[in-house]
Amino acid sequence: MEAKKVLCVVGPTASGKTKLSILLAERYNGEVVSIDSMQIYRGMSIGTAAPTAAEMGRVPHHMVAVAEPGDNWSAARFTAAAGDCIQDILERNKLPVLAGGTGLYLEAVVSGRTFAPGASGGAVRRELELELEAGGIEPLLAQLRAVDPAAAGRLHPADTKRILRALEVYRETGETISRHNEESRRMPDKYDALYIGLAFRDREDMRKLIDRRVDEMLAGGLLEEVRALRDGGTPRSATAMQAIGYKELLPVLDGERTLEQAAEEIKLRSRQYAKRQLTWLRRNPRIHWVYWEKERNFAAALQIATEIITAQGLQ
């Protein structure tokens, strides 16, 4: 059966994915699916740069503010829910427009590949965490080398989260995470995706925009948003509280650092994250890049994207 077509708008933070995805959804009878690991949480619209109520009123949006901030959504849960949204959009003969900043999730959604089974957070994970606490990471890494040398060689000893995950999968299923991933990669993609990428030609322009956007978020009430999450009972260990812009502001609320210090760290972390996003996206040769000059020109980007879509036969 021929794979259904989807349109993906990708790029680093602050590159304009939300705005262009809305413009393209309006033009091509589409609906937007946010592929962002933090926009799923309610009460985090400022710090995640989630689409505004006005923007979501222009075209239907999915996977925005669908989870409580105290929930901890796994990649598997996210991609399954996003996949359901895409299927629903296609069944209504509309075009899914995936606005994606979280590269791993986007790749999983488009490919339809599953994550290795294993009840993350269950008894096996707790057992592994106790072993980590008692003996450190090296004995666990030695165990992983014995059963899955490929994974052990790929993972840095400081990456405790993924080391525990790889051991968890093996202990629960008897199959290595490396074998699962290799079998998944051999499968054809679930969707026929056309990628439009947004990036600044000059990285310095991107950095300046990110810094400006952090200042705008703080002026728009980001500290109050973090305070509301904390006072509402969201645990500090929650995935939502690990998001850039939230983790750095908690010490401000505790009186342990100044707002100015936190703002500089948020800017630094955001710039570093954008760099990692670009590194991930550059691995995909199918992306058609639209480069911003000094400022973002969405009218020009829409025209270029339209020409690419027409040339690729998406519509």
C-alpha positions as CSV (number, residue, x, y, z in Angstrom):
1,M,0.0,0.0,0.0
2,E,1.3,3.4,-0.9
3,A,2.5,5.5,2.0
4,K,0.3,8.5,2.8
5,K,1.9,12.0,2.4
6,V,2.7,14.3,5.3
7,L,4.4,17.7,5.3
8,C,7.1,18.3,7.9
9,V,8.3,21.8,8.9
10,V,11.5,21.4,10.8
11,G,14.3,23.6,12.2
12,P,16.0,24.7,15.5
13,T,14.3,26.7,18.2
14,A,13.1,30.2,17.2
15,S,13.4,29.4,13.5
16,G,9.7,30.0,12.8
17,K,8.3,26.5,12.5
18,T,4.9,27.4,14.2
19,K,4.2,30.3,11.9
20,L,5.2,28.7,8.6
21,S,3.3,25.5,9.5
22,I,0.1,27.5,10.1
23,L,0.6,29.3,6.8
24,L,1.1,26.0,4.9
25,A,-1.8,24.3,6.7
26,E,-4.1,27.2,5.6
27,R,-2.9,26.9,2.0
28,Y,-3.1,23.2,1.7
29,N,-6.2,22.3,3.8
30,G,-4.1,20.9,6.6
31,E,-4.0,20.5,10.3
32,V,-0.9,21.0,12.5
33,V,0.6,18.3,14.6
34,S,3.2,19.6,17.1
35,I,6.2,17.3,17.4
36,D,7.6,18.9,20.5
37,S,8.3,17.0,23.7
38,M,7.4,19.9,26.0
39,Q,4.5,21.6,24.2
40,I,2.4,18.6,25.3
41,Y,2.3,19.9,28.9
42,R,-0.4,22.3,30.1
43,G,0.5,25.6,31.7
44,M,3.8,25.9,29.8
45,S,2.8,28.0,26.8
46,I,5.3,30.8,27.3
47,G,8.5,28.9,27.9
48,T,7.8,26.3,25.1
49,A,6.7,29.0,22.6
50,A,3.5,27.0,22.1
51,P,1.1,28.3,19.5
52,T,-1.2,31.0,20.9
53,A,-5.0,30.7,21.1
54,A,-5.3,33.0,18.1
55,E,-2.9,30.8,16.1
56,M,-4.7,27.6,17.0
57,G,-8.0,29.3,16.0
58,R,-6.7,29.7,12.5
59,V,-6.1,26.0,11.9
60,P,-6.7,22.9,14.1
61,H,-3.7,22.0,16.2
62,H,-2.9,18.6,17.8
63,M,-0.5,17.5,20.6
64,V,-0.5,20.9,22.3
65,A,-1.4,21.1,26.1
66,V,-2.7,17.5,26.2
67,A,-0.9,16.4,29.3
68,E,-0.7,17.5,32.9
69,P,2.8,18.9,33.8
70,G,3.2,16.3,36.5
71,D,2.9,13.5,33.9
72,N,6.1,12.0,32.4
73,W,5.4,11.1,28.8
74,S,7.9,8.7,27.2
75,A,8.9,8.9,23.6
76,A,6.9,5.8,22.9
77,R,3.7,7.3,24.4
78,F,4.2,10.6,22.5
79,T,4.8,9.0,19.1
80,A,1.8,6.7,19.5
81,A,-0.5,9.6,20.4
82,A,0.9,11.7,17.5
83,G,0.5,8.8,15.1
84,D,-3.2,8.6,16.1
85,C,-3.7,12.3,15.4
86,I,-2.0,11.9,11.9
87,Q,-4.2,8.9,11.0
88,D,-7.3,10.9,12.0
89,I,-6.3,13.9,9.9
90,L,-5.6,11.6,6.9
91,E,-8.9,9.8,7.3
92,R,-10.7,13.2,7.0
93,N,-8.8,13.8,3.7
94,K,-6.7,16.6,5.1
95,L,-2.9,17.2,5.1
96,P,-1.0,16.5,8.3
97,V,1.6,19.3,8.8
98,L,4.1,18.2,11.4
99,A,5.9,21.1,13.1
100,G,8.9,19.4,14.6
101,G,11.6,20.5,16.9
102,T,12.2,17.2,18.7
103,G,14.2,15.3,16.1
104,L,14.0,11.8,17.7
105,Y,10.2,12.0,18.0
106,L,9.7,13.3,14.5
107,E,11.9,10.5,13.0
108,A,9.9,7.9,15.0
109,V,6.5,9.3,13.9
110,V,7.4,9.5,10.2
111,S,9.0,6.1,10.1
112,G,6.4,4.4,12.2
113,R,9.1,2.6,14.1
114,T,8.4,1.5,17.6
115,F,10.6,2.0,20.6
116,A,11.9,-1.1,22.3
117,P,9.4,-2.5,24.8
118,G,10.1,-2.3,28.5
119,A,8.0,-0.8,31.3
120,S,10.1,2.2,32.0
121,G,9.6,3.3,35.6
122,G,8.6,-0.2,36.6
123,A,10.1,-2.8,39.0
124,V,13.1,-3.5,36.7
125,R,14.0,0.2,36.4
126,R,13.8,0.7,40.2
127,E,16.0,-2.3,40.6
128,L,18.6,-0.8,38.2
129,E,18.4,2.5,40.0
130,L,19.2,0.8,43.3
131,E,22.2,-0.9,41.7
132,L,23.3,2.5,40.3
133,E,23.0,4.0,43.7
134,A,24.9,1.2,45.4
135,G,27.8,0.6,43.0
136,G,27.9,3.4,40.4
137,I,27.6,3.2,36.7
138,E,30.6,1.1,35.9
139,P,29.2,-2.3,37.0
140,L,26.1,-1.6,35.0
141,L,28.1,-0.6,32.0
142,A,30.0,-3.8,32.3
143,Q,26.8,-5.7,32.3
144,L,25.7,-3.9,29.2
145,R,29.0,-4.7,27.5
146,A,28.4,-8.4,28.1
147,V,25.0,-8.5,26.5
148,D,24.9,-5.6,24.1
149,P,28.5,-4.4,23.2
150,A,27.2,-2.2,20.4
151,A,25.0,-0.2,22.8
152,A,27.8,-0.1,25.4
153,G,30.3,1.2,22.9
154,R,27.8,3.9,21.7
155,L,26.9,5.3,25.1
156,H,29.0,7.6,27.1
157,P,29.5,6.5,30.8
158,A,27.8,9.7,31.9
159,D,24.7,8.8,30.0
160,T,23.2,6.9,32.9
161,K,19.6,7.3,31.6
162,R,20.2,5.4,28.3
163,I,22.5,2.8,30.0
164,L,19.7,2.0,32.4
165,R,17.2,2.0,29.5
166,A,19.3,-0.5,27.5
167,L,19.6,-2.8,30.4
168,E,15.9,-2.5,31.3
169,V,15.0,-3.6,27.8
170,Y,17.3,-6.6,27.9
171,R,16.2,-7.7,31.4
172,E,12.5,-7.4,30.5
173,T,12.4,-8.8,27.0
174,G,15.6,-10.8,26.5
175,E,16.3,-8.8,23.3
176,T,18.9,-6.1,23.1
177,I,18.0,-2.5,22.3
178,S,20.5,-2.6,19.5
179,R,18.8,-5.5,17.8
180,H,15.4,-3.9,18.1
181,N,16.6,-0.6,16.6
182,E,18.4,-2.4,13.7
183,E,15.2,-4.3,12.9
184,S,13.2,-1.2,13.1
185,R,15.5,0.7,10.7
186,R,15.0,-2.0,8.0
187,M,11.3,-1.3,7.9
188,P,10.0,1.2,5.2
189,D,8.8,4.6,6.4
190,K,5.1,4.7,7.4
191,Y,4.6,8.1,5.8
192,D,5.9,9.7,2.6
193,A,7.3,12.9,4.2
194,L,8.3,16.1,2.5
195,Y,10.6,18.2,4.7
196,I,10.8,21.9,4.7
197,G,13.7,23.1,6.9
198,L,14.1,26.6,8.4
199,A,17.5,28.0,9.4
200,F,19.5,31.2,9.5
201,R,22.2,31.5,6.9
202,D,24.4,33.2,9.6
203,R,24.4,31.4,12.9
204,E,25.0,34.7,14.7
205,D,21.6,36.0,13.6
206,M,20.0,32.8,15.1
207,R,21.8,33.4,18.4
208,K,20.7,37.0,18.5
209,L,17.1,36.0,17.9
210,I,17.2,33.3,20.5
211,D,18.5,35.8,23.1
212,R,15.8,38.3,22.1
213,R,13.1,35.6,22.4
214,V,14.3,34.7,25.9
215,D,14.0,38.3,27.0
216,E,10.5,38.4,25.5
217,M,9.5,35.3,27.3
218,L,10.7,36.7,30.6
219,A,8.9,40.0,30.0
220,G,5.8,38.0,29.0
221,G,5.6,36.2,32.4
222,L,7.8,33.1,32.2
223,L,8.9,33.4,35.8
224,E,5.2,33.6,36.9
225,E,4.5,30.5,34.7
226,V,7.2,28.5,36.5
227,R,5.9,29.8,39.9
228,A,2.4,28.6,39.0
229,L,3.7,25.1,38.1
230,R,5.7,24.8,41.3
231,D,2.9,26.2,43.5
232,G,0.4,23.9,41.7
233,G,2.3,20.8,42.9
234,T,4.4,19.9,39.8
235,P,7.4,18.0,41.2
236,R,10.8,19.3,40.4
237,S,11.7,15.8,39.1
238,A,8.9,16.0,36.5
239,T,9.9,16.0,32.9
240,A,8.2,19.3,32.4
241,M,10.4,21.0,35.0
242,Q,13.5,19.8,33.2
243,A,12.6,21.9,30.2
244,I,14.9,24.8,29.3
245,G,13.6,28.0,30.9
246,Y,11.9,26.1,33.7
247,K,14.8,24.3,35.4
248,E,16.9,27.5,35.4
249,L,14.2,29.6,37.0
250,L,13.4,27.4,40.0
251,P,16.5,28.6,41.9
252,V,15.3,32.2,41.3
253,L,12.0,31.4,43.1
254,D,14.1,29.8,45.9
255,G,16.2,33.0,46.3
256,E,19.4,31.1,45.3
257,R,20.2,33.1,42.2
258,T,19.2,36.3,40.5
259,L,16.8,36.6,37.5
260,E,19.7,38.1,35.5
261,Q,21.9,35.0,36.1
262,A,19.1,32.7,35.2
263,A,18.3,34.6,32.0
264,E,21.9,34.3,30.8
265,E,21.9,30.5,31.5
266,I,18.5,30.1,29.6
267,K,20.0,31.9,26.6
268,L,23.1,29.7,26.7
269,R,21.1,26.5,27.0
270,S,18.8,27.6,24.3
271,R,21.6,28.3,21.9
272,Q,23.2,25.0,22.7
273,Y,19.9,23.2,22.1
274,A,19.5,24.9,18.7
275,K,23.0,23.8,17.7
276,R,22.1,20.2,18.7
277,Q,18.9,20.4,16.8
278,L,20.7,21.5,13.6
279,T,23.3,18.8,14.0
280,W,20.4,16.2,14.2
281,L,18.6,17.7,11.2
282,R,21.7,17.9,9.0
283,R,21.8,14.1,9.0
284,N,18.6,14.1,6.9
285,P,19.4,14.7,3.2
286,R,15.7,14.9,2.3
287,I,15.2,18.3,4.0
288,H,14.7,21.2,1.6
289,W,16.2,24.2,3.4
290,V,14.9,27.7,3.4
291,Y,17.5,30.1,4.8
292,W,16.7,33.3,6.6
293,E,18.9,36.3,6.2
294,K,19.0,38.9,9.0
295,E,15.3,38.6,9.7
296,R,12.6,36.0,9.1
297,N,10.5,36.8,6.0
298,F,7.5,34.5,6.1
299,A,5.9,35.7,2.9
300,A,9.1,34.7,1.0
301,A,9.4,31.4,2.9
302,L,5.8,30.5,2.1
303,Q,6.5,31.2,-1.6
304,I,9.6,29.1,-1.6
305,A,7.9,26.3,0.3
306,T,5.0,26.4,-2.2
307,E,7.4,26.0,-5.1
308,I,9.1,23.0,-3.4
309,I,5.7,21.4,-2.6
310,T,4.6,21.8,-6.2
311,A,7.8,20.5,-7.6
312,Q,7.7,17.4,-5.3
313,G,4.1,16.6,-6.2
314,L,2.8,16.8,-2.7
315,Q,-0.3,18.6,-3.9
